[in-house]
Amino acid sequence: MPYIDLKTNAAVSDAQKTALKSALGQAITLLPGKSEQWLMVGIQPDCALWFQGSDAPAAMVHVEVFGSADPAAYEKMTARICKICADELGLPQNRVYVNYSETDNWGWNGSNF
């Protein structure tokens, strides 16, 4: 039950949104037990973001997961997300922040897991 929220101050076309959704769907499998089947993705283009005092193109990517994962898996996921942002949006990888949240409570379809 993962959720990936990508915010960027860059413009994102519909084609890029689809490419990002697909690439993130593949990337989520780097976290054991996670798959695109249960992944929800949010993409928010044209956000007001500043990093290091600059509004140069950047992204903030938040990954939420039900349960937990090994830090090594998160490391691989961070590398993949930064590459996806570079490949699909042309963002320098050093302008992409990634953070993670783990939760024991996650609801769907009127009940919790």
C-alpha positions in Angstrom: 0.0 0.0 0.0 2.6 2.6 -1.0 1.9 6.2 -2.0 4.4 8.4 -3.9 3.8 12.2 -3.9 6.0 14.1 -6.4 6.0 17.9 -6.2 8.0 19.9 -8.6 8.3 23.6 -9.6 8.8 22.4 -13.2 6.0 22.2 -15.8 5.0 18.6 -16.4 3.1 17.5 -19.6 0.5 14.8 -19.6 2.9 12.5 -21.4 5.5 13.1 -18.7 3.0 12.4 -16.0 2.2 9.1 -17.6 5.9 8.3 -18.0 6.6 9.2 -14.3 3.7 7.1 -13.1 5.0 4.1 -15.1 8.6 4.6 -13.9 7.6 5.0 -10.3 5.4 1.9 -10.6 8.5 -0.1 -11.6 10.7 1.6 -9.0 8.3 0.7 -6.1 9.3 -3.0 -6.5 12.7 -2.1 -5.1 10.9 -2.2 -1.7 10.2 -5.8 -0.8 6.5 -6.7 -0.9 5.5 -3.5 -2.7 4.1 -3.5 -6.2 2.4 -1.1 -8.7 -0.8 -3.0 -8.2 -1.4 -1.2 -4.9 0.6 2.0 -5.6 -1.0 5.4 -5.7 0.9 8.2 -7.3 0.3 12.0 -7.0 2.1 14.4 -9.3 1.9 18.1 -8.5 3.7 20.3 -11.1 4.3 24.0 -11.0 4.6 24.1 -7.2 6.3 26.9 -5.4 9.6 25.2 -4.3 12.9 26.7 -3.3 16.0 24.7 -2.5 19.2 26.3 -1.4 17.6 29.7 -1.8 16.9 29.1 -5.5 13.7 28.4 -7.4 15.7 26.5 -10.1 13.9 23.3 -11.2 13.7 20.9 -8.3 11.5 18.1 -6.8 10.4 16.9 -3.4 9.3 13.2 -3.5 7.6 11.7 -0.5 7.2 7.9 -0.3 4.7 6.5 2.2 4.6 2.7 2.9 2.5 0.4 5.0 5.0 -1.4 7.3 8.7 -0.8 6.8 11.7 -1.6 4.6 15.4 -2.1 5.0 17.5 1.1 4.7 19.4 -0.5 1.8 16.1 -0.8 -0.1 15.4 2.8 0.6 18.8 3.8 -0.7 18.2 2.0 -4.0 14.8 3.6 -4.2 16.3 7.1 -3.7 18.8 6.5 -6.5 16.0 5.3 -8.8 13.7 8.2 -8.0 16.5 10.7 -8.6 17.3 9.1 -11.9 13.6 9.1 -12.9 13.4 12.8 -12.2 16.5 13.4 -14.3 15.4 11.2 -17.2 11.7 12.3 -17.3 11.9 15.9 -16.1 15.5 16.9 -16.9 16.1 17.7 -13.2 19.6 17.6 -11.9 19.7 14.7 -9.4 21.2 17.0 -6.7 18.0 19.1 -6.9 15.7 16.1 -5.9 14.9 15.4 -2.3 13.3 12.1 -1.3 11.9 11.2 2.1 10.0 8.2 3.5 7.3 7.6 6.0 6.4 4.2 7.4 3.0 3.5 9.0 1.4 0.6 10.8 -2.2 1.9 10.0 -3.5 2.1 6.5 -7.1 2.1 5.4 -8.8 1.0 2.1 -12.3 0.1 1.1 -13.9 0.9 4.4 -11.4 -0.9 6.7 -7.8 -1.0 7.8 -5.1 -3.5 7.0 
